[in-house]
Structures are given as C-alpha cells and as structure tokens.
Amino acid sequence: MNQSLVTMFKGRAALLSMSALVFGAACAPAAPAPAPTTPPAPTLPAPTAQPATAAGVGVVKAPFAGEAQALNGAGATFPAVLYSKWFEEYSKLTGVKVNYQAIGSGGGIKGISDQTVDFGATDGPMTDEQLKAAKGGDILHIPMALGAVVPTYNVPEVTKPINFSADVLAGVFLGAITKWNDPKIAADNPGVTLPAKDIVVVHRSDGSGTSYIWTDYLSSVSAEWKSKVGTGNSVNWPVGLGGNGNQGVAGEVKQNPYSLGYVELIYARQNKLGFGSVKNKAGKYVEPSLAGVTAAAANSKAMPADLRASIVNAEGDATYPVSGFTWELAYTKQTDKAKAQALTRLLWWETHDGQKFATDLDYAPLPNEVVKKAEEKILSITVAGAKAYPH
C-alpha cells in the first residue's frame, strides 16, 4: 500500500530521538468515525540480564569495514516496540543506522516487493502470488519473534478479566453477537454481570499482519468466518470501526466505551486496556502470556521449509490460541555488497543476540530449532554469486 507516514509512539521521544528509527502510520480509519486519540506509546523497560550461551550469539559485536552504514525497512506494527529496542542497541554496537517505518504488514510487503526498502516486515506471510510478483526475485521469510494477539475491550462496569470462546469471538466479528450480555458471552463468564450495551467492534483499517493472525485464528475455529470472510492482512470486515496500526485500534478501544478489538499484547498492557482470556482447543481459558505463545509454537505442526508457519489454535492445555510469528523479508539475491553485508549481519544479530530483549517487551523469543532454520536462510543470501554474510 502506498500510504503517507505519520509519527507514532510520541510518548517515547527520548528513545526515538535517534535518527535511525522512524515510526509511521499509514491510513485513515475505514469507518466514518472521529480520528482516534493515539494512546501513550509503550515505555520500554530495561532488559532482564540473560546469559548469552546460544551458538551464534556474540558473533556480530563491532562495526564491519565496508558494510553500509544505513538500512531502510518498513512494515508490521506488531513487532515495532521490539524493533525500536533492537535498532537502538544495534546502532550502539555497529554504528549502522536502521530507519524502520511501522506502516503495517501490507506496507512492508509492498515495500520489499517494489524494492523501495532493504527489508520488509510482516506478521502475515506473503502469498504465493505476492512472492511471484516481487520485482527482485525470491524473497525469504526470516522469523524474528513470536507474540500474542489479544481481544482487548473497554467495558467500564466489568473489572474482572472477561473470558472469550471461539464461537463468541467469531460471532462478534461477524456481527451475529451484538450485546455484551449475550447469553453466549455470559456462559463464558459465570458470576460476572455484563451490561446490556451494544458491542462496538474495532478492527484494523490498514494491511495488517495482526489482522492476519486474528483472521487466521477465526478461520481455524469458525467455518462460517472462513467461508464468508477468510484469512488475510486485509479482509472485508462485516462490521466495525477501523483503526490504523495496533496503536490506532488501541486508541479506538480506549475512546469508545463497550468496544472490543484486537491488538498485540504489549499495546493492551501498556495502554492499560482490558484484555481477555481465550478458550483454547483443549477447552481451557488461557490468559495471553509468553508461556502460552511458546506452548503454541511447541505444539504446532513442523515448520515448513519456507518458514511461513501458522501456530494459531494449536493443541495443548497451556497453549494461547491466538499466537503468531513475525518475520523480516529479504531477497535471496542481493545486488549491493555493502548493503547485503549490513543486512545479513543485522539479521544474524536479531535472531541471536537480539532475542534476549524479547521477553521484557512481551514477545516470546524464537525456539532454538527455529533459530537454526533462520540461520540457514540468512546464510543462503548471496551477492554477486557469493555468500553475503561476511563471517
């Protein structure tokens, strides 16, 4: 999507003052609603010290002669908080400035496909058709981290976390369940007095990997959703208001009493929004957590060779069912040696050393077996017929 960028994460001016990182937002809300008031951006905590023992950690530890000093990326808002921290730390370590524009996964896919950025970022994998249409040849999906997409709500009368079953979430977003005191929601929440208020549904208005994970989940649990709406970064929403980016949805939920939307976990936590537990495939109501996301990855099917994996609605009592990967996108065949060296070194650091920052920012680090597969993809990147990664 060609979309204008506006600055996001105003509350973190001290962190974002570095010229290496620009966050943007891309498009106006789809519904004729007032522009949302963007809630305060998350404050990044200092990382918990973790031993760097994994193979491959500590390899990228200083500037590298000849590599490019700047890289441009664009895409998903889902991992934007983590990327903010990563690119700050990476600049300190190597001197390479990374300018990342958080414009949504659709924008990241378009940017890499049109070769207007050095890497894209998405939480919804590119389709076969999109991969074939990319101007620069084969594109790799390199996993960066895992996260939870949570149902977030604004119900002033209810202070206890609300439980949601698959039928309820599908019914609300299909427009079939319209009241907070609907018998199906009440059945999920015995002992909770729910108001007889209309549910204000909020969804993403831009091309969004967070939407991909959400609609992938709904498609996996509801045959009606799958047939009528389906899975994608952008879908034809049956009902609701549109918000741009995770921050835009959080803003709409915050300013609209009795609303229900979906965001990445940290946006709900840091904006002090309510978020619910979701009934998983084993019949357990599971609160969104890093442990639940890790369980989803552990209990999902084996990773496909191209690493475009879905981990929604996985087996297991402890599994949080609305979980997903976030990827960075890069061309297998690079044309600029200096940029190829800088890019592959960045990718290596992110998938190794950078993982220690994930947990404190409400992302789950990559499992070791996924890191190994990511290594293979990074080492397959070439420039002028030779391996691009300079180690």
N, C-alpha and C positions, 0 to 999 in steps of 0.2 A: 504494500500500500504506500503510495506517495502521500505523506502526511507531514504537516508542519509540526515543529517541535516546540514545546514549551518547557520551562524549567520545572522539575519536580524535586521533592524532598527539601523544601525550604527550611524545615526545622533543623537540617543538618548542615548549615552553612560552613561551619568550621571544618567539617570533613570534606565537603565538596568544593572548597575554595581552590583546591589543586586543579590546575588546568587540564589534568589528564582525564577527568571524568565529567561528563555532562549527562544529566538525566533528562529525558524528554517525555512528553505525552503527545499523542498523535491526532486524535479526532474528537469531535464534539459528541455528546450523548445522542443516541439514536432517537430517543423519545423526546417529545416536546416538553421537557421538564426544565426547571431553572438549573443553571450551571451549578454543579456540586461544589460545596466548600471543601477544598482539599484538606484532609485532616493532617495533624502534625506528622511528619515523617518519622520513621523509627530511629531511635537513638542506638547506636552501635555499642555494645558492651565490649570491654577488653576480653580477648580470648583466654579461655582456661588453658593453662600450660599443659601440653601433652607431649609425651616422648616421641621424637621423630625416629621411629625404628623401621618403618616400611622401606623395602627396596625402592630405590629411585628418589627418595627424599634427600634433599641436600645437594643434589647434582647441579641444579641451577642456583648459584649462590653469589654471583657477581656479574658486572657488565661483561659483554662479549664483544670483542673487537670486530667491527664490520657489520653488526646487526643493525637494523633500522631502529631509530630512537623513538618512533611513534607508530601506533597501530590504531585503526578505527574499527569499531564494532557497533552493532545495533541489534535490538530485538527484545526479548522477553523482559517483562517487568517482574515476573515470578522470582528470578534469582537476583534482582537488581541490588538488594541490600548486601548480599554476599559478594557480588561483583564489585561493589563500591569498596568494600574492605580489601578484597584481593588486589585490585588495581592500585590502591594506595600503597599497600605493602610491597607489591612488585616493583613499583616505581622507586621506592627506597632502596630496594635490593639491586636493581639492574640499571636504573636510570631510564628505562623505557616507559614512555607515557602512553596510557591506553585511554582513548576517548570512546566511551560507551554511551550510546543513546538508547534509553529504555523506552522504546516506542511500541512494544508488543511483538509477539512472536511472528505475526503476519508481516510486520515491517522488517524483522530480521531475515525472514525467508526471502522477501523481495530484494533486500539489500545484497545478500550474498548471491542470489540468482542473477541480479543485474550487475554484479561486480562493482558496486559502489562502496563496499566496506571490505575490510580484510577478513572479518569473520562475522557470522550471524549467530543469533542465539534464539532458541525456541524450546518450548515445553511440549509442543505438539510436533511430532516428526513430519518431515516433508513427505508428500505423497509421491508415488512413482511418477506421476505426470509432472509434478514440480521438479523432480530430480532430472527428468529427461529434458525439461525446458531450460535448465540452468545454462548460462552462457559460457561458463568456464570449464565444463566437463563434469567429472564425477565429484560429488560432494560427500564428505564424511560427517557422520553424526558422532560426536565425541562426548560421552556423558560427563557431567560436571558435578552433580549432586542430586539428592532426592529431597522431595518436600511433600507436605500435605496441603490439599485444597480443602477448606473448611466451610460449612454452612454458617454464615455469620448473620446476626439478626439484631433488631432493635425493638424489644418488647418491654417497655418501661415497668409494667406490673410484675414481671417474672424475674426473679433474682437467681433462681436455681438453673443450672445449665439444662437446655432443652435437648431431648433425645429425638433423633430422626431415623425413621426406617426408609428403606429404598422406595417403597410404594409412596410414602409421603413426599419425598423429595421429587420424584418423578411427577407425582400428581400436582404439586405446587407449580413446578416449572412448565407443565402442560396447561395450566390454568384450570385443572379439574378440582383442585382443593383451593378454596379462596378465603377461608376464615381460619383464624388462629385456634379457635375452639372446635375445629372439625373433629368428629369422632375418631378419625384415624390418628391425628396428632395427639389427641387425648389418650388414646390407647398406648401410645409410646411413652406417655408421661403420667402414670398414675399418681394421684395425690397433688398434682400441680393444677392450679386454677388458671386456665388460659382465657384471655379476653375474647369477646365476640367482636373482633375487629377484622377488617379486610387485610389480607396479606399484600403488601407492596413488594412485588418481585423485582429484583435488581440483577442485571446481567452485564456482561462486557459489551461495549459498543464497537471495539476495535478487534482486529485479528489477534487472537489471544491463545497462547498455549495453556493458560489457566483454564480457559473455556474448553480447550481440547480435553484436558484431564477430566473436567466436570462432565462434559457431554459423553466422553468415553465411558465414564462410570455409569451415567444414566442409561446409555445404550446397552451396557452389560447387565443391568438389573431390570430393565423395562422394555418389553417387546414393542409396546406402543410408542415409547420415545424413539426407539431405534428405527421404526418404520416411518414415523411422522416427521422426525427432526434429524436424528442421526448424530454422528460424531464429526467434529471439525473445529478448527481455530475460529471460524465464523459460521454460524448457522442462522436459520430463520427462526428467531425466538417466538414462540406462540404468545407470550405475554411479557410485560415488564418494562422497566426503565433501563436505559443504557448508561453505563459509566465507563470512562476511558481509563484503561490501566487498572491494576489492582488498587491503586490509590484512589481512582475515581469511583470504583464500586464501594470502597470503604467510606468515601465521602457521601455517597448517596444513602448508604445504610445509616450513617451517623445522623444525617439531617432528616430522614424520613422515619418517624415512628411506625412500628409494626411492619417494617421491611424485612426481607430475607434475601441475601445474596450469597456470593461465594468469593473467597479470596485466599491467597497463600497465607499460611498460619501466622507469620510474623506481622502481617498487616492487621490482622484481628487483634493479636496480643498488644502490639504497641499503640494501637488506636483505641484500646480499651473497649472493644466491641464484644458482645456476647458471641460465643461460637459453640456449636453443639456436638454431642457425641453421635456417631453414625453406626447403625446396626450393620454388622459385617456378615459375610457369607456363612459364618458359623453361628449366627444368631445372637452375637454379643454386641452390646452397645459399647463402642470404643471411643474414648476421648482422643482427639488428634494429638499425637505426640511423635517424637523422633523414634521411639521404640516401636510404635505402631507402623511407621513408614518403613523402618528397617525390616520388620517382620513381613511386610508386604513384598519387599524385594526378595527376601529369603524364600518366601513361599510361592513365588510366581514361577511361571514356566521359564525354561532356559533362555538366556539371551540369544536372539537371532544373530546371525553373522554380521549384519549391518548395524546392530545395536539399537534399532528402532523398537524398543520394548515397551509394552504396556504392563503396568503392575496394579491396575485397578481391580477391585473385587476379588482379591487373592484369598486363598484358603488360610485357615489358622485362627485360633481363638483370640490372639492378641493383635491381629492384623487390622490396621486402619485402612478402610476400603477405598478412600479417595486419595491415593498416593500416585506420584509420578516422578519420572526423571526430568531433568533439564539438560539440554545439550548445547554445545557450541558447534557451529557448522563451518567447515573449511574445505577448500578444494584440494583434491589429491595432488594435482599437478599445479605447482606454483610457477609464476613467471618472474618474480623479483627475488633474487637471492637474499638480499638484506632483510626484506620483509618476511620471507619464508623462514629464515633463521630465527628472527624475533618471534614470529608466531608459534613455531613449534616449541621453542623454549618456554613461552608463556603457557601453552597447553600442557606441557610436561609439569611445570611448577604447579598449575592449578589442580591437576589430577593427583599430585603427590603432596608437596608441602602445603598447598592451599587448603587441603582437606581439614587441617587442624582448626581452622576458623569456622567451620560449618556449624557445629553443634551449638555454639553460643549464640548463633544468629537464627536458630530454629530451622536449620536444614540438616538432613541426615547425610553424613559422609558416604562416599562410594564404598561398597564392599570390595575387599581385596581382589576378588575374582573379576570384578568389573574394571578395576584399575588396570589389571593385566591386559584386558581386552582393549582398553583405551590406549595403553602403551603401543599395542600393535598398530592401531590406526595412526597414531602420531608418527611412528617410525616408517609408515608407508607413504608419508607425504614426501614428494620429490620436487626438485627444481633443476632444470636443465639435465634431467636424467639421473641425477644423483640424490642421495638422501638429504633432506633439508635440515633435519635436526642435527646440530653440529657437535654432538657428543658421542 
